């Protein structure tokens, strides 16, 4: 169709064409190339597009960004106020906020990123953590660099991720039967907003006002949502050698860990409805594998063409149940062919991570389920024969 401002073209293609020159379309990220000319066509056919062209990463098979919500919902913002961005490649900035006081239970049913115009490539990801409720408003100051020796002690109580957004992602709407609970004694009163700023060109004088907007309703849903961070604990023990066209690491959410959390509260299991897969620049593919009683089940989520600059929650086509006795493995594939030095696990964009964030219901008392490689085995593998003092 065409109107005074837009031309819309619809086309179809088989997902798998059996033609060696065609890429199969899967649940993974697809790089789409686009080009157009301002005028549609002349007598000889379409006009050459000239410089109106580009690429975009898309997940073509992401089930419809479910239930597009009406915009007249009440909302509140958790956004930074004039944060000065240092001229270094990676900064994690943390700011505590108080959630508005609700007299009764509410559900957040949609979360949108609020990114300062022009800072779309600077703001790499945003995590929202629930903090201890035993504070007063004196903890609410202008924010600090996260994971820093001078960071306030209050930040150490903020361990439970309640929402995650990453670059390239858009707003997220919860399914119609689930919401993020606010207003009860067990819900967050104070939250920590962690923003990862990526400034590889060391630009100076940047001031940022980005964060999240939360839309909420008193018309509560059937279930409260939770987030589990699974995968490899972020640390220097995560090592990736240089010069590798392909190298895999894996993080385990073990049977014992899940069993302990589920048996106590939810022996009938929890239901996963969306997953965010997360690695850094060397990441090429991530798979979230699911095992039950030693048998591997269908992949929970995967992206075999991971794009660091396009990370968003994948809605699962069908919700997946996780039961006591299950375990999960987050498996990451890296390429370090162009690197001459070791790549270590860490917070910097040029370090690495291997994580998956599972959005699920009903909420249980489990926030992280991760493993760490055995450092002694690694040292033996590279030929260390004897260690004179403990490795810390």
C-alpha positions in Angstrom: 0.0 0.0 0.0 1.0 3.6 -0.4 -0.1 6.9 1.2 1.4 10.4 1.2 4.3 9.5 3.4 4.9 5.7 3.2 5.2 2.9 0.7 4.7 -0.6 2.2 5.9 -3.7 0.4 5.0 -7.2 1.5 6.9 -10.2 0.2 7.1 -13.9 1.2 9.8 -16.5 1.0 10.2 -20.1 2.2 12.1 -20.3 5.5 14.3 -23.1 4.1 14.7 -23.0 0.3 17.3 -25.8 -0.1 19.3 -23.4 -2.3 22.9 -23.1 -1.2 22.9 -19.4 -2.0 20.0 -18.7 0.4 20.3 -18.4 4.1 17.8 -20.4 6.1 15.6 -18.2 8.3 15.5 -19.5 11.9 14.9 -18.1 15.4 18.4 -16.7 15.3 19.3 -13.1 14.5 19.2 -12.2 10.8 21.1 -9.3 9.2 18.8 -7.7 6.8 20.2 -5.4 4.1 17.9 -2.6 2.9 18.0 0.0 0.1 15.5 2.4 -1.5 15.2 5.5 -3.7 13.0 8.4 -2.7 11.0 7.9 -5.8 9.5 4.5 -6.4 9.9 3.9 -10.1 10.4 5.4 -13.5 9.5 4.0 -16.9 12.6 1.8 -17.1 11.8 0.2 -13.7 13.0 0.9 -10.1 15.4 3.7 -9.6 18.9 3.0 -8.3 18.9 3.5 -4.5 22.1 5.6 -4.3 23.2 6.0 -0.7 19.9 5.2 1.0 20.9 1.9 2.3 22.0 0.1 5.4 21.7 -3.0 7.5 19.6 -4.0 10.5 19.7 -7.0 12.8 16.2 -8.5 13.3 14.7 -11.6 14.7 12.3 -12.3 11.9 10.6 -15.2 13.8 10.2 -13.6 17.2 6.5 -14.3 17.9 4.5 -11.1 17.6 5.7 -8.6 20.2 2.8 -9.8 22.1 -0.2 -7.7 23.1 0.6 -4.2 22.1 -0.7 -2.2 25.0 -2.7 1.0 25.0 -0.6 4.0 25.9 -2.9 5.5 28.4 -1.6 3.3 31.2 -0.1 5.2 34.2 3.7 5.0 34.3 6.7 6.2 36.2 10.3 6.7 35.1 13.6 5.5 36.7 16.1 7.6 34.9 19.5 9.0 35.6 19.9 12.8 36.1 22.8 14.4 34.3 25.3 11.5 34.8 28.8 12.6 33.6 30.2 9.7 31.5 34.0 9.3 32.0 36.2 9.2 28.9 37.0 5.5 29.2 35.6 2.5 27.2 33.4 0.9 29.9 31.5 2.6 32.8 28.9 0.9 34.9 26.8 3.6 36.7 24.5 2.7 39.6 21.7 4.8 41.1 19.1 3.8 43.7 15.5 4.8 43.3 12.4 4.5 45.6 9.4 2.9 43.9 6.3 5.0 44.2 4.2 4.0 47.2 1.1 2.1 46.2 -1.7 1.4 48.7 -2.5 -1.9 47.1 -0.9 -4.5 44.8 -0.1 -3.3 41.2 1.4 -5.1 38.3 4.0 -3.6 35.9 2.9 -4.9 32.5 5.2 -3.1 30.2 8.8 -1.7 30.4 10.3 0.7 27.9 13.8 2.0 27.6 14.1 5.8 27.9 17.4 6.5 26.0 18.6 10.1 25.6 18.5 11.1 22.0 21.9 10.7 20.4 23.0 8.2 23.0 21.6 5.1 21.4 25.0 3.5 20.9 26.4 4.8 24.3 23.8 3.0 26.5 24.6 -0.6 26.2 22.4 -2.3 28.7 20.3 -1.5 31.8 19.6 -3.9 34.7 17.1 -3.2 37.4 17.8 -4.9 40.8 15.6 -5.2 43.9 17.3 -4.0 47.0 16.7 -4.5 50.7 13.6 -2.9 52.0 15.2 -1.8 55.3 16.4 1.6 54.1 15.2 5.1 54.4 15.4 7.8 51.7 19.0 8.9 52.8 20.3 6.2 50.4 18.9 8.1 47.4 21.8 10.3 46.3 23.2 11.2 42.8 24.6 7.7 42.0 28.0 6.2 41.9 30.2 4.0 39.7 29.2 0.4 40.3 31.6 -2.3 41.5 33.9 0.4 42.8 35.7 0.3 46.2 33.9 3.5 47.3 30.4 2.3 46.3 27.8 2.7 49.1 27.2 -0.5 51.2 23.5 -0.2 50.4 24.3 -1.3 46.8 25.5 -4.7 48.1 21.9 -5.6 49.1 20.7 -5.2 45.5 21.2 -8.7 44.1 17.9 -9.7 42.6 17.5 -8.8 38.9 13.9 -7.8 38.2 14.3 -6.5 34.7 17.0 -6.4 32.0 17.2 -4.4 28.8 20.1 -4.4 26.2 21.0 -2.4 23.2 18.8 -3.0 20.1 15.9 -4.1 22.3 12.6 -2.2 22.3 9.9 -2.1 24.9 8.8 -5.3 26.6 5.2 -6.3 27.3 4.4 -9.1 29.7 2.0 -11.8 28.5 -1.6 -11.2 29.5 -1.5 -13.5 32.6 1.8 -12.2 34.1 3.1 -9.0 35.7 5.9 -7.6 37.8 4.4 -7.1 41.3 4.6 -3.8 43.2 2.9 -2.6 46.4 3.0 -5.7 48.7 5.5 -6.1 51.6 7.5 -8.6 49.5 7.9 -6.3 46.5 10.7 -3.9 45.9 10.5 -0.6 47.8 14.0 0.4 46.7 15.7 -0.5 43.4 19.1 -0.1 41.8 19.4 1.0 38.2 22.6 -0.2 36.6 23.5 1.3 33.3 26.4 0.1 31.2 27.9 2.9 29.1 30.1 1.8 26.2 32.4 4.7 25.0 35.1 3.0 22.9 36.2 6.3 21.3 36.8 7.9 24.7 34.5 10.9 24.0 34.7 13.6 26.6 32.0 15.8 28.2 29.1 13.3 27.7 26.1 13.9 30.1 23.4 11.2 30.1 19.8 11.0 31.3 18.7 7.5 30.3 16.8 4.8 32.1 13.5 2.8 32.1 9.8 3.7 32.0 7.4 1.3 33.8 3.7 1.1 32.9 1.5 -0.3 35.7 -2.1 -1.3 36.4 -4.3 -2.1 39.4 -6.1 -4.6 37.2 -3.6 -7.3 38.4 -2.8 -10.5 36.5 -2.8 -14.1 37.7 0.9 -14.5 38.3 3.9 -12.6 39.5 7.0 -12.6 37.2 10.5 -13.3 38.3 14.0 -13.3 36.6 16.7 -16.0 37.0 20.2 -15.1 35.8 21.8 -18.4 34.6 25.1 -19.2 33.1 28.7 -18.5 33.9 29.6 -16.4 37.0 31.3 -13.2 35.7 34.9 -13.5 36.8 38.5 -13.8 35.7 38.2 -17.6 35.9 36.3 -17.4 32.6 39.2 -17.6 30.1 39.1 -17.6 26.3 42.4 -18.0 24.5 43.4 -15.7 21.6 43.5 -16.7 17.9 40.5 -19.1 18.1 38.0 -19.2 15.2 35.7 -21.1 17.6 35.9 -21.6 21.3 33.1 -22.7 23.6 32.4 -22.1 27.3 29.5 -23.2 29.3 27.8 -22.2 32.6 25.7 -24.6 34.6 22.5 -24.0 36.5 22.8 -27.3 38.3 20.1 -29.8 39.3 21.0 -29.3 43.0 20.6 -25.5 42.8 17.2 -25.7 41.0 16.0 -28.5 43.2 16.7 -26.6 46.4 14.8 -23.5 45.1 11.9 -25.4 43.6 11.3 -28.1 46.2 10.9 -25.5 48.9 8.3 -23.4 47.0 7.2 -24.8 43.7 7.5 -28.5 43.3 5.1 -28.3 40.3 7.7 -26.2 38.5 8.0 -22.7 37.1 7.0 -21.5 33.6 9.6 -19.6 31.4 8.0 -17.2 28.9 10.9 -15.2 27.6 14.7 -15.3 27.5 17.5 -12.7 27.0 20.8 -14.2 25.9 23.9 -12.1 26.7 27.6 -12.1 25.7 30.0 -9.4 24.6 32.0 -8.6 21.4 33.6 -12.0 20.9 30.3 -13.8 21.2 29.0 -15.5 18.0 26.3 -17.8 19.3 24.5 -18.7 22.5 22.3 -21.7 23.4 20.3 -22.3 26.5 20.1 -26.1 26.9 17.5 -27.9 29.1 18.0 -31.3 30.6 15.5 -33.5 32.6 16.7 -36.6 34.4 19.8 -36.6 32.2 17.9 -36.4 28.9 18.4 -33.3 26.8 15.1 -31.6 25.8 14.4 -29.1 23.0 16.6 -26.0 23.3 15.0 -23.4 25.6 16.4 -20.5 23.5 19.2 -20.0 21.0 20.8 -17.5 18.7 23.4 -19.0 16.4 24.2 -15.5 14.8 24.5 -13.4 18.0 24.9 -9.7 17.4 26.3 -7.7 20.4 24.5 -4.6 19.2 21.1 -6.3 19.0 20.0 -8.0 22.2 16.4 -8.3 23.2 14.1 -10.7 25.1 13.0 -13.6 22.9 9.4 -14.5 23.6 9.1 -18.3 23.6 6.6 -19.7 21.2 5.4 -22.0 23.9 6.0 -21.5 27.6 8.5 -24.1 29.0 8.2 -25.7 32.5 11.3 -26.2 34.6 10.8 -28.9 37.3 12.9 -30.1 40.3 15.5 -32.5 38.8 16.0 -30.3 35.7 19.3 -28.5 34.9 20.2 -25.8 32.4 23.4 -25.1 30.5 24.2 -21.8 28.9 26.6 -22.5 26.1 28.5 -19.7 24.4 30.6 -19.8 21.2 33.3 -17.2 20.7 35.6 -16.0 17.9 39.0 -14.5 19.0 40.8 -14.9 15.7 41.7 -11.1 15.6 42.9 -11.1 19.2 46.5 -11.5 20.3 45.9 -11.5 24.0 43.8 -13.6 26.4 40.1 -12.6 26.8 38.9 -12.8 30.4 35.5 -12.8 31.9 34.6 -9.3 33.2 32.4 -6.3 33.0 34.2 -4.5 30.1 32.7 -4.7 26.6 36.1 -6.1 25.6 35.9 -8.8 28.3 33.4 -11.6 28.1 30.2 -12.9 29.6 28.0 -16.0 29.0 24.6 -15.4 30.6 20.9 -16.0 30.0 18.1 -14.2 31.8 15.0 -16.2 32.1 11.6 -14.4 32.6 9.3 -16.8 34.4 6.3 -17.2 36.8 5.3 -17.8 39.5 8.1 -16.0 41.3 10.4 -18.1 43.6 13.3 -17.3 45.9 16.1 -17.8 43.3 17.9 -14.9 41.6 21.1 -16.5 40.2 22.0 -20.0 39.2 25.5 -20.0 37.8 28.7 -21.9 37.9 32.4 -21.0 37.9 35.2 -22.9 36.1 37.6 -24.8 38.4 40.8 -22.7 38.5 43.0 -25.6 39.6 42.0 -27.7 36.6 42.6 -24.8 34.3 46.1 -24.2 35.7 47.0 -27.9 35.4 45.7 -27.9 31.8 48.2 -25.1 30.9 51.0 -26.9 32.5 51.3 -25.4 36.0 52.9 -28.1 38.1 53.0 -26.6 41.6 51.3 -23.6 43.4 53.1 -22.1 46.4 50.2 -20.0 47.7 46.4 -20.3 47.3 44.9 -18.8 44.2 42.3 -16.2 45.2 
